């Protein structure tokens, strides 16, 4: 289990749940393919694998800055439906997907993230910028949900 972080103005904790029109194994397969994220999630600009379990990810949403992280897989469990990474760089912490059946043929993908911001600009603007940073993240998550949903519908017409 990832360690808990002491809350600060630089600390963020996010929780999202995406209802998706595909079975858990199909959702898991897409989410496990990190290098494929830019094809369906517009704010994930680039994923460059370094080896089988690590790489670099570049994000850019509405606000005029890019976040760059080094990600290392810390858990890949298709039976439990869990994907987890540890990250360093502009964000330091962890993120996790947990995919479960919705009981009606679809899935719910739960996203959890617990990070400290390390990017100097965001640290300097921590207090006045926090509402904008939160809105930026929410917008990015909505776009990711739409993109993943559309990809799954294209792959499985009629679901």
C-alpha positions in Angstrom: 0.0 0.0 0.0 1.4 3.4 -0.9 2.4 5.5 2.1 0.2 8.4 3.2 1.5 11.9 2.7 1.2 14.8 5.1 -1.3 17.3 3.7 0.1 20.6 2.5 -0.8 23.3 0.0 1.2 21.3 -2.5 -0.7 18.1 -1.8 -3.6 16.8 -3.9 -5.8 13.8 -3.5 -8.1 12.8 -6.4 -10.9 10.3 -6.7 -13.0 9.6 -9.8 -15.2 6.9 -11.0 -15.9 6.3 -14.7 -18.9 4.2 -15.8 -17.8 2.4 -19.0 -19.7 0.4 -21.6 -17.4 -2.6 -21.7 -16.6 -5.6 -19.5 -13.8 -5.2 -16.9 -11.2 -7.2 -18.9 -11.6 -5.0 -22.0 -11.3 -1.8 -19.9 -8.3 -3.2 -18.0 -6.5 -4.1 -21.3 -6.9 -0.5 -22.5 -5.8 1.1 -19.2 -2.8 -1.4 -19.0 -1.5 -0.1 -22.3 0.1 3.2 -21.1 1.7 4.0 -24.4 -1.8 4.0 -26.0 -3.2 6.7 -23.7 -2.4 9.7 -26.1 -4.7 8.0 -28.7 -7.8 8.4 -26.6 -6.9 10.9 -23.8 -6.0 14.3 -25.4 -4.3 15.7 -22.3 -1.8 12.8 -22.1 0.5 14.3 -24.8 3.2 11.6 -24.8 4.2 8.4 -23.1 7.7 7.1 -23.7 8.4 3.6 -22.3 11.9 3.2 -20.8 11.4 -0.6 -20.1 8.5 -3.0 -19.4 7.5 -1.2 -16.1 8.6 2.4 -16.4 8.6 5.5 -18.6 8.0 9.2 -18.9 4.6 10.8 -19.3 3.8 14.4 -20.5 0.5 16.0 -19.6 -1.0 19.3 -20.7 -4.5 20.4 -20.1 -6.2 23.9 -20.3 -3.7 25.8 -18.2 -0.5 26.9 -20.0 2.0 24.5 -18.4 3.1 20.9 -19.0 3.7 18.3 -16.3 6.3 15.7 -16.8 6.6 12.6 -14.6 8.6 9.4 -14.5 6.2 6.6 -13.8 7.1 3.1 -12.5 4.6 0.3 -12.3 4.1 -0.8 -8.7 1.2 -3.2 -9.2 -0.3 -4.9 -12.2 -3.0 -7.4 -11.1 -5.5 -8.3 -13.8 -7.4 -10.7 -11.5 -8.0 -8.0 -9.0 -8.4 -5.4 -11.8 -5.7 -3.1 -10.3 -3.1 -1.0 -12.0 -0.9 1.2 -9.9 2.1 3.5 -10.6 4.6 5.4 -8.5 5.6 8.8 -10.0 8.4 11.3 -9.6 9.1 14.6 -11.3 6.6 17.4 -11.5 4.3 15.2 -9.4 5.5 12.9 -6.7 3.2 10.1 -5.3 1.1 7.4 -6.8 -2.0 6.7 -9.0 -4.2 3.7 -9.2 -6.9 2.3 -11.4 -9.3 -0.3 -10.0 -11.7 -1.8 -12.5 -14.9 -3.7 -11.5 -18.0 -5.0 -13.2 -21.1 -2.7 -12.9 -23.3 -5.9 -12.7 -25.0 -5.0 -16.1 -22.3 -5.9 -18.6 -20.2 -2.7 -18.2 -17.6 -1.6 -15.8 -16.7 1.1 -13.3 -13.1 2.3 -13.4 -12.1 4.0 -10.2 -9.1 6.4 -10.3 -7.2 7.4 -7.2 -4.2 9.7 -7.1 -2.2 11.0 -4.1 0.5 13.4 -5.1 2.7 16.4 -4.1 3.4 19.0 -6.7 7.0 19.6 -7.3 6.8 21.8 -10.4 8.2 25.2 -9.3 5.6 27.4 -10.9 2.7 25.4 -9.4 4.4 25.5 -6.0 4.8 29.3 -6.2 1.1 29.7 -7.1 -0.1 27.0 -4.7 -2.6 29.1 -2.8 -4.1 31.4 -5.4 -3.8 28.8 -8.2 -5.4 25.8 -6.3 -8.9 26.4 -7.6 -7.6 26.6 -11.2 -5.4 23.5 -10.7 -8.4 21.6 -9.4 -10.6 22.7 -12.3 -7.9 21.9 -14.8 -7.6 18.4 -13.3 -11.4 17.9 -13.4 -11.6 19.0 -17.0 -8.8 16.6 -17.9 -10.6 13.7 -16.2 -13.8 14.4 -18.0 -12.0 14.4 -21.4 -10.3 11.1 -20.5 -13.6 9.5 -19.5 -15.1 10.7 -22.8 -12.1 9.5 -24.8 -12.0 6.0 -23.2 -15.8 5.6 -23.5 -15.6 6.5 -27.2 -12.7 4.1 -27.8 -14.5 1.2 -26.1 -17.7 1.9 -28.1 -15.7 1.9 -31.4 -14.1 -1.4 -30.4 -17.4 -3.0 -29.3 -20.3 -1.6 -31.4 -23.7 -2.1 -30.0 -22.7 -2.3 -26.3 
